[in-house]
């Protein structure tokens, strides 16, 4: 797997996305800098099309498909953000999309995916395997499967986030990103080290879903049960061969945060930065605010907010929950 995704792939993806994906803002907060003891540049992918970085990889994949493949449509599996991304990318390419989603997926993500024109197939998260369902649908229809992270084109598309971050924020000593399946982590590492090999790369998982951290410690892919966490976009059970290989090749390190700390970061983003982010998207901020990463004092740090898709009622509920309640849960 070594070298399967390189900086040239990320740059090619950036060219395909030019004029299609939003160039999302990089925000700064004096309070955040004071809390972290570092200069932090926050890349806000909650302002991306579909409200998450996932659009970049999905569009990059569909742009690579042949006319014959596009005529037969695409299939994806996702709890929400990748679902919306593939649905919109399919609409922009005038093809059909079928999305396999968990029955407990956030209602706001289900509604948006439908509005983009996708057909939805639901499954029970605890009793079924989404990959198998999606593969079966794809084979039955002759459609192309678009996985959420286990594809070099997905990783390359995700890497365009970091190219923009470095262009807009200038040189960085470290970049911190949420990590589920590892597509964003892999793309960040490839893009960052294509510019400066000395940049430290950190992924942040919910402590209940630390499959990537366990895998790196064991030096092999580890599979866990579906984690119980409010971060629905980070409820993965194992890294893929591709993303695990990239993380090891680039020396990525993983830290974990609690659900309560995700809520704290969401509240901080709302109160101090005036932005709405979902629990999964808050992981990097949570790690920084809680000092989970050593050695950042006085450093220049990039932090990626990966998404902002959350039901308004759920958002209000999470911001109102006492942090101690979630720490005890």
Secondary structure, DSSP 8 states (H G I E B T S, - for coil): -TTSS-HHHHHHHHHHHTTTS----EE--HHHHHHHTSEEEEEEGGGSGGGBTHHHHHHHHHHTS-HHHHHH-EEEE-SSHHHHHHHHHHHHTT--EEEEEETTS-HHHHHHHHHTT-EEEEE-TTT--HHHHHHHHHHHHT-EE--SSSSHHHHHHHHHHHHHHHHHH---SEEEEE-SSSHHHHHHHHHHHHH-TT-EEEEEEEGGG-HHHHHHHHTS---------S-GGG--S---HHHHHHHHHTT-EEEEE-HHHHHHHHHHIIIII-----TGGGHHHHHHHTT-STT-TT-EEEEEE-B----HHHHHHHHHS-HHHHHH-
